Amino acid sequence: MTDLATQPQADEASAQDGVEIDEAAANAADAGAEGSDTEDSSAGAEEPDGDEAGAEGADAAGAETVEAEAAEADAADGEVAEAAEADAAEATDAESEPVDDENVEAADAEDVEAEPAADAANVETEVSEDEAAKNELPEDEAPETEAPEDGESDEEPPEDEPVDVVVGSAAEDDQVADAEPEDAATDDPTAAVDAADAAPEADEPDDPATVAVATAVLSPAAEPLAAAEPAAAPARAEVSATTAAAAPPSGSDGSVYAWADSEPQPRKKRTGLWLGIAAGVAVVGLVVSSLVLIAPGTTVAGVPVGWMTPGAAAGAIEQRLAETTVVLTGDGGGAEVTGAELGASVDAQALADAAFAEHPMWNPTAWFAETRAEVEIDTAAATAALHDAAPELFTDPVDATVAYDADSASYVSTPATAGSGVDVATVQQALQSAFEAGKTRVSVDPVIAEVPAAVSTEAAGETATKLNDVLSNIGFYVGDERTVPVDRAVAASWITLGHDADGAITVEADQQKIQSIVDTLPGLVDRAAVDATVVTNSAGKVLPNPISTGLEGRTLDSTDGMAATFADQLAGGNGVFELPVTATPFTTTTLARRIDVNLSSQQATLFENDQVVQSFVISSGAAGTGTPTGNFTIYAFTQITDMGALCYNPNAVGSYCTPDVPWVTWFYPDIAFHGASAFRSSLGYPQSHGCVNMWDDAAKYIYDWSRVGTEVSVHY
């Protein structure tokens, strides 16, 4: 059977919110209580044609029958309440089960006031004039009752027996609605009858999402109610006892009507809400993006970086430069090299950061800006790449060399010879122009220029000079003393010359060879301390020529790692290795010496720290050439000399000449201690020309014992 009243009602509910539905339900209930005054006034206000009037008459008759039957439904009020409570319990269990979209229906149910299904069914749905015309039937023709679909009962329940109502949650209603058979409408156009609620208002259920379903739509039946086949109950609810107790009304044309199933309450649509949320999220995302992105239209050296973060922009700049290709035309034969192969580089990160700082996306006045970028090229890498791409354009240079010459025991160098090849500067300019223009390929006619050797003549000469300085000073030192020198040829055997990646000369030293010398160092460095003995005058002043100068003792510390350290020094051009030693101090002994000459006793006595060391017999000056008296100091020594003016001046008058006088110690002008064994036969009395004569061995003792500054006292 066709549900003419319920279908327009469902369409109208889809376009209205829950509040409008509640208001319509309240108005319909009032109209039913007043005897359908609203319908009567509507009929009086508009004069329909004959067919429409017949249909409206049938509707009015059906409504009066429904109102009469409503009184009988009051008796079943209690049973409806009990059924609602049972349905609420089932709804609570159903709500505990997970649902998907049905959660929205449960939320919608909270907006609807908990009223019995009977009140909700009182809402009258207006049927358009066209729809009423379609459903009009002739008076002498009775409509056939639609056969029940699968799942419908073949027997109509007795009028006196109540039918339990199964009420579910909003989620269950939604699931049932999706699976509900289409028995609410038929293809047979029949007259539309307004649905009237036959059940009185029931107690409100505890669960607002649980409602009692008692709504039905009247459709004409071909047979009386007792013989008509009952309509199948909706899958989500059984017909309530109140509805079952109320018999369907009859039409004015003698037709008998049966209760039709009601449509489920349509879900609320929240399309606007979700669109609003999505729009808000999009706006927030746009604002956040504008704070971290570079302005649209911004380019760095021809590379578009708009709508990028600084990090992504840096990567784009580097990638563009690396992929930019230079094509050598002409003699280059179309050889190609990329920016990456040329060792081209820009400070991409700094450029990207500057572009973001000067042209942020949030500042529209800074959009569509261009920034230059200076491209740099690794000359060595570019030369190698161009050589590999077009070898016919290159003449290889010859590097300068350095080697050890055994004949001169030194390092010598040979000069370099320059080559020729593609000018790197020209290629760099072409790459710069292409990069800034945003091009990924550029052609350039190669320019041939001089290609310098990796090792220049100057570099080789400097290396040879540095190594020769190493050979001149190499050794193991204690302080300023080169305690253990190293032979030049041995040192050269330690050194190996090579070249680094840039072609520069490198120096390496053999640690194992150095270790062989290090192992001998303790025996060459260690020594005991030597004490010092000095001569002073009576005042304590130290006189020149000490007996011994004194020498610190020393012990070489650990030699662990010494060879490796020295090897590193030699590689850096330093051949002076300072040894770690522990020193032992020496002690100093002082001897205060003086000579006493007694002319009366003809004795010379030597004192050391006021102790007599020696005493010698002398012969002092004779009368007229006597030895001067007083306090003197020794000022010079002569091992052997000729004495007398006649020795130096043959014309001297009254002079003498004594040749080869030994061990002369001078303490006064032309007066000294000296040996006289060659020309004296005896001593002990004055007989000289003023000097103090002594036997040769005594004179030598004073010669060796005294120092410049030794005090001499001559007296009687």
Sequence and secondary structure as in RCSB ss.txt:
>XXXX:A:sequence
MTDLATQPQADEASAQDGVEIDEAAANAADAGAEGSDTEDSSAGAEEPDGDEAGAEGADAAGAETVEAEAAEADA
ADGEVAEAAEADAAEATDAESEPVDDENVEAADAEDVEAEPAADAANVETEVSEDEAAKNELPEDEAPETEAPED
GESDEEPPEDEPVDVVVGSAAEDDQVADAEPEDAATDDPTAAVDAADAAPEADEPDDPATVAVATAVLSPAAEPL
AAAEPAAAPARAEVSATTAAAAPPSGSDGSVYAWADSEPQPRKKRTGLWLGIAAGVAVVGLVVSSLVLIAPGTTV
AGVPVGWMTPGAAAGAIEQRLAETTVVLTGDGGGAEVTGAELGASVDAQALADAAFAEHPMWNPTAWFAETRAEV
EIDTAAATAALHDAAPELFTDPVDATVAYDADSASYVSTPATAGSGVDVATVQQALQSAFEAGKTRVSVDPVIAE
VPAAVSTEAAGETATKLNDVLSNIGFYVGDERTVPVDRAVAASWITLGHDADGAITVEADQQKIQSIVDTLPGLV
DRAAVDATVVTNSAGKVLPNPISTGLEGRTLDSTDGMAATFADQLAGGNGVFELPVTATPFTTTTLARRIDVNLS
SQQATLFENDQVVQSFVISSGAAGTGTPTGNFTIYAFTQITDMGALCYNPNAVGSYCTPDVPWVTWFYPDIAFHG
ASAFRSSLGYPQSHGCVNMWDDAAKYIYDWSRVGTEVSVHY
>XXXX:A:secstr
   TTHHHHHHHHHTS HHHHHHHHHHHHHHHHTTSHHHHHHHHHS   HHHHHHHHHHHHHHHHHHHHHHHHGG
GHHHHHHHHHHHHHHHHHHHTS  STHHHHHHHHTTS    HHHHTT      HHHHHHT   TT         T
T  SS   SSS        HHHHHHHHHH  S S  SS          S      SSTT      EEEEEESS T
TTS      TT    HHHHHS   B TTS EEEEEE         HHHHHHHHHHHHHHHHHHHHTTSB TT EE
TTEE TT  HHHHHHHHHHHHHH EEEE GGGTTEEEETTTTTEE  HHHHHHHHHHHSBTT GGG S EE    
EE HHHHHHHHHHH GGG B  B  EEEEETTTTEEEEE  B EEEE HHHHHHHHHHHHHTT SEEEE   EEE
E  SS HHHHHHHHHHHHHHHHH EEEETTEEEEE  HHHHHHHEEEEE TTS EEEEE HHHHHHHHTTHHHHH
 B  EEEEEEE TT  B SS SEEEE EEEE   TTHHHHHHHHHHTT  EEE  EEEE   EEEEEEEEEEETT
TTEEEEEETTEEEEEEE B B TTS    EEEE  EEEEEEEESGGGT TT SS   EEEEEEEEEEETTEEEEE
 TTT S  SS  BSSSEEE HHHHHHHHHH  TT EEEEE 
